[in-house]
Amino acid sequence: MQDIDIQKLLNKVGSLYKLVVLTSLRAVELSDGAANLTGDKPEAKTINAALKEISEGRIEYKVKEKK
């Protein structure tokens, strides 16, 4: 696993809280059998794969508006 630039991730997502939530949700999807979007072989640690996908801009998210 190559080093992932945390500042780059924070710039993409906006906050540490959003990064943690997004990473954990994606890691759960990967552990449940979702395809790895980076095209790499599956990693033993889904958290690393999720961080790499976010770093590469392959994961998008929407913030729900308050009613």
KADA-V385044 format. One record per backbone hydrogen bond with DSSP energy under -1.0 kcal/mol. CO is the residue of the C=O (numbers start at 0). NH is the residue of the N-H. Records with the same first field share a line. If there is no record, write none. Layout:
# KADA-V385044
CO=NH ; NH
This chain:
# KADA-V385044
4=8
5=9
6=10
7=11
8=12
9=13
14=18
15=19
16=20
17=21
18=22
19=23
20=24
21=25
22=26
23=27
24=28
25=29
26=30
27=31
28=33
29=32
44=48
45=49
46=50
47=51
48=52
49=53
50=54
51=55
52=57
53=56
